[in-house]
Amino acid sequence: MLTKEEAQQVLKKTLNFSKADECEVSLSGSEGGNIRYARNTVSTAGQSGNMSLTVSAGFGRRTGSATINEFDDVSLEKVVRRAEELAGLAPENAEYMPLMDAQTYPESSGYITDTAAVSPEKRAEDVLKSLTVAREAKLEAAGFLENTTSFEAMMNSKGLYAYNRDTDISFSVTMRNQAGTGSGYAERSYNDVNKLDALALTKIAAGKANGSADAKAIEPGKYTVILEPMAASDILSNMFRGFDGRSADEGRSFMSKKGSGTRIGEQLFDEKVTIYSDPFNADLPSRTWTGDGRPLQKTVWVDKGKVNNLSYSRYWAKQKNVTAIPPANRMIMEGGTASLEELIKNTMKGILVTRFWYIRMVDPQTLLLTGLTRDGTFYIEKGKIMYPVKNFRFNESPIIMLNNVEELGKPERNGNMIIPPMRIRDFTFSSLSDAV
């Protein structure tokens, strides 16, 4: 790990070796540890760290890049010469854009001291709690706990300098009964270790494992579903990647208008749907700049069901004479105040889905997806979970899904998103699956 000042010194030294018309140097590093367990026994544990530097050199429209993980003066000059050599061999890039001038970036809030200080003993204590739950419930557990501290820095020959540091801790656990007929799963990730409760998550997974045993088969069809945030994020991540201006302009995405143009401004979703990104969100902070140096700020992508913005590269924005809005790497969907339990209580008849997996694209134009439910699927009647049901294959588009929103619950972080639990009508289950 390098501080902002230490990273700046390395980058300046590297740039001083450059003879190119333009040069950009990126430096990144991370350190952290992990512990993995399966069949109620720890299988691996480790600690690692790495750092690498990438040089991108440009002569006119020709660019070349080279990467190294040695930082003495001889190695730094060597990687610069190599990037310049490759630039001399490269064809001209028709979409080349000049490097950006110096920018001002606010500090990110993603670095938490307590997370950076997580020790092997802390990881072992959390896993012991998880294993104790499994053994007492006569279940078999498999899980992974990992914490990472990282930094990224970038400098170019036009005076731009950007730096960010970040921490992350993630935990996931699968619980199975000994007969192999019931399965449960839970996962969370945070910047702040103090928000992670491995014991509570394990108890959730254990409850689903015991509760999903001896599942009943019911007919596939259209059902009202309650998607837990994990299930909703599984399916919506495919849609978030589609907020790209170029693919929409070129007729390659669900955001393409028939004939030509994009669907910006159209009412594509229910009015309850508002989606934005914000690098300064307290629960989902991110770096405040993009890989090409553009500052990141809060961007509303969908406002009350209408798509407001699409992301554009600097090149494509210039071609279309629009603002070069950077892509979001972390999405936030607004919701309501209801808990998952309250959503269930207000459902007369439906299916509760813990998560989806093995999701595949069927049709990019309509964003039709297919995949399977997994690790706890339950039948709801008159506001109560009645019994577990066999898993389904689904065929559904998140575009249609977000037009069929009945109620949204309180959002929570899942991976690199904040998503609410949601009740959706007419969700399509096309067949049964024997998987647990």
N, C-alpha and C positions, 0 to 999 in steps of 0.2 A: 504494500500500500504506500502510495506517495501522496504527500500533501499537495495543495494547490501550487505552492511555491516550488516544491521539488519537481513536480511534473513540468512546470513552466521552464525550469532550468534545462531539463532533458530535451524538451521540444525546441527551445531556442538553439541549443548546441547542434541539434540535428539539422535545423533549417540553415544554419551557417555553412554547412557543407554543400548546400544545393547550388547548382549552376543553371537550373531550369528556368523557364519563363515564369512559371508558377509552381509552388510546392505546398503541399499540405501534409502534416504529420499528425497521426492519431496514436494515442497511448492509452492502454487500458490494463487493469490488473484486478485480481480478486484473490481473496483468501477465505477459507471457511472449513467447516467440518460436517460430517454426516454420520448417521448410524442407521443400519438396516436390520430388520428382523423378519423371520418367517417361521411358521410352525412353532410359534411361541418361544423362539430362541434367536438371540442376536447372531447374525451371520457375518456382518462386516461393520467396521467402523474406521473412520480415517479423517485426516486433515490434509488440506492441500492449498497451494498458492501458485499463481502464475501471473506473468506480465508480458505483454507484447507491444511492439511498436510497428506501425505501418506507414510507409512513405508513399505518397502519390505525387509523381512529378509530371509536369506538362510542358510541351513545346508546341505552341500553337494549339491545334485541336488533337494532338497526339498525347496520350497519357499512358503511364505505366506505373504499376504498384508493386511493392515488395514489402515483406514482413520479416521481423527478426525478434528474438528474445534475448539478445545480448546487448549490453549497454555501455561498453567501453568505447572510447573514441574511435578506435579502428573499426569496430563493428558498425557503429553509427554511420561513419562515412561509407562503409561498404554497402549498406542497405540503400543509401541515397544514390550511389553510383549505379546500383543494380536497377533501381526504379527508373533512373534516367536512361539506362541502356534499353530497358523494355519499352519506354516511351518512344525511343528512336526506331524501334522495330514495329510499333503498333500502327494500324491504319488510322486515318483521321476519323474522329467521332463526329458524325453529323449533328448529334444532339448535345455537343459539348457546351457547358456554361462556365463562364469565368468564375473564379473563386470569389467568395463574398468578402466584403470589407469588414472591418472591426464592428462588433455588435456589443450590446449591453445585455447581460443575462442576469435575472434575479437568482438568488441562491435557492436551491431545492431544499425541501424539508424531509427528504427520504432517508437521511442518515440518523440512526438512533444509537447512542453510545451503549446502552444496555445490550442491544442486539449484537453489536460488534464485539462485546465482551463475553458472549456465550462460550462456555467451556465444555470440554468432553464430559465432565461430571454432570453438568446441567442437562446435556442431551441424554446421558444414561439415566438420570433421575426421571425424566419424562417418559422414556421408553419403559422403565420399570413399572411405572404407574399403569401404562397401557397393557403390559403383559400381565399384571396382576388382575386387571379386569377380565382379560381373556381366560386365564386359568380358573378364576373363581366361577365364571359363567360356563365353564367347560366348552369353550370355543377356541378355534385356532386363529391366531392373528398374524398378519404380515403388514409391515409398515416401513415408513421411511421418514426420517427427520433430518433436515439440512438447514444450516445457516450460512449466509454468505455476506461478506463485506466487499464492496467493489468501488472502483473509481474509473472514470473516463475523462480524457482530456484531448483537446484538439487545438492546433495552431496552424496558421497558414502564412504565406509570405506577404499577405496584404494587411497583417496586423491583427487578424482575428484570433482570439483565445477563449476557449470554453473549458470549464471544468465542472465535474459533478461527482459526488460520492453518494453511496447508497448502501442500505442494509436490507436483508431479507431473511425471514425464517419461514419454512414451510413444513407441514406435517400431513401425512396421509396414512390411513389405516384401513385394511380390509379384514373383516371378521367372517369366518365360516363356521357353521356347526360341524360336528364330527361326521355326520352322515352325508355332508355335502349337499344338503337340500335347502339350506338357507344361507344368505350372504348379505352383509351390510358394509357400507363404505362411508367414510367421512374424510374431508380434507379442508385445510385452511392455509393461507399464507398472509403474512403481515410484514411491515417494516419494523414494527415494535414487538419484541419478544414478550412483553408484558401483556399483550392482547391474546397470546396463544395459550389455549387450555387443552393440552393433549389428553388429559383425563376425561374431560367432558366430551370431547370428540369421540374418544374410544367408546364411551358409554352409549353415544348415539349409534355408532356402528354396531355395537353388540345388540342393542335393542332391535335394530333392523334385521340382524342375522337371525335372532331367535324368532322375531315376528314374521319373517318371510318363509319359514320352513313349511313344507307341505302345501305349496301354492296350488290354488285351483285354476283350472283352465276356463276362461270365459271367451265368448265369441269376439273376434276382432270386429272393428267397425269404428264409427265416429263417437267419441266420448268427450264429455267435459273432463279436463285434466287439471290437476294442480301440479305445477312444476316447481320443485324446490330450486333455489338459486343456482345450485350446481347443474341441474338439468337444463335450466333456462340458458345459462352461460354456454353450455356445450353446444346448443343449437344456434344461439344468436351470434357467436363468434364468427360463423360463416357469413352472416349478413354484414357485420361490421367491416369485414375486409372488402366489401363491395362498395364502400363510400369513396370510390376512386374516380376522379374526373375523366382521366384519359380512357379508361375502359368503358365508361359510360358514353363518352363522345364517339368512340369507335364502334359502338353497338354491341359490346361484348358482355354487358352485365344487366342485372335487373333494374339498374338506374338509367338504362338507355330508353329513350322515347322512340316509339315506332316511327319509322321514316328517318328522323335525325334529331339530334339534340338530346338533352337530359331531362330527368323528371324532377329537377329542383323546383320547389314550390308546390308540388302536387301533394294532395292528402293521401299518402300511401298507407298510413296506419291509423288505428283508433286514436282519438284525441287524448287518451290517457298516456300516450307514449311520448316521452321526452328523453332524448339521449344527448349527452355532451361529454367532452373530455376536459380535464382541468389538471395541469401538472402541480397545482398548489392545493389540491384536495387533501385534507388532513388524513383521510383513511386510505388514499390511493395516490400518494405523491410520486412524481416521476422527474426525470431530468428536464431541464427547462429549455433545451435546444435539440435540434435534429442533427442527424449525421452530416448534413451539408451545411450546418451552421445557422439555420433559421431559428429565431426565438419561438418558443412554444407559449401559447396562452390559452385561456379557456375558450373553447369552440363549441357552439351548439350545433349538432348535426341534424337532430330531429326535434322540432318544437311543436308539441301538441299534435303529433301525427304527420306534420309536413316536413319534408326534407329541406333543410336550410342551406347546407353546405356540402361540398365534395372536396376532397384533397387534390392538390395539383402539384406536380413537380415544377421547378422553376422553368424548365424548358417548355413544358406543355402549357403552362400558364401564359408564357410569352406568346406562344402560337395562337392561343385563344383569347389573348388580351383580357385575362382575368387575374384575380389575386392568387398568388402562389400559397395557398393554405396548406400547411404541413399535415401529413397524416397523423392520426392519433394512435398511440400505442397502448392506451389504457382508457376504456370506455366506462361511462357511468350512466345508468338508467334510473330515472326517478321512479318512485313508487308511492305507496300509501303508508299507513300506520299499522295495518293489521299484521299480526304474527302469522306464521305458518299454521299454527293450531287454530287461529280464528278463521283463516281461509277454509280449513277443513270443516269447522263447525258450521259455516254458512253454505256448505255444499250439500244439496239433496242427493245427488248421485254422480259419481265420477271416479277417476283413477288418480292416485297419488304416485308421482314418478320421482325417484331419488336422483337418478342420473341417466344419461344416454352414453353409448359408446359405439365405436366402429361406424361413425357417421361418414357418409360418402355423398358426393354431389351427383344428382341425377340430371338436372337441367340448370345451367348457369343463368339462363334468361329469366326463369321464374324462381330461381333459387330453391328448386325442389330438392329436398334431402331425403336420404333413407338411413336408418340405423336401428339400434336395439336399445330397449330399456335394460337396466341392470341394477343389482345390489339393493333390491327392495322396491317392489311395485305392489300397490295395495288398492283394494276396492273400498270406496266410500259410499255410505248410504245414510241419509238423514243426519248428516253432520258427524258421523263416526266412522273410524276405520273398522271395517267388518272382518276382512280376512285378506291374506296375501293372494295375489294372482300371478299366473305364469307370465313370463316376460313376453313382450310384443316386439315385432318389427314395425316401425312407423314409416310413413311416406308423407312428408309435410314440408311446407315452405314457411320459413319464419315471417315472410311477408303476409301470407294468409293468417298465420298464427297471431300476429300483432294487430290484425283487423278483428280478431275474435276475442279480444281481451274483455273479461268480465270484471276482474278485480286484481289490483296489484297490492302486494304486501310491503313490509318494511325492507328496503334494500340492505344487502350485506355484501362484504367483499368475498369474491370467489376467484382465486388466482389473480390475474391482472385486470379484473373487472369488478364493478359494483352493480349487482343485479337484484331485483326484488323477486320473491316468490310470486307466482302468478296463476290465476285461474283462467283457463282458456276453454272456450266451447268448440265443439266439432273438430277435435284433434283426431287425425286419421291413423288408426292402427290397422295394418294391412294383413298381418298373420301372426301366429304364435311362435315363440322360441323356447327351446328346452333348456337354455342356459339359465343359471341361477344368478 
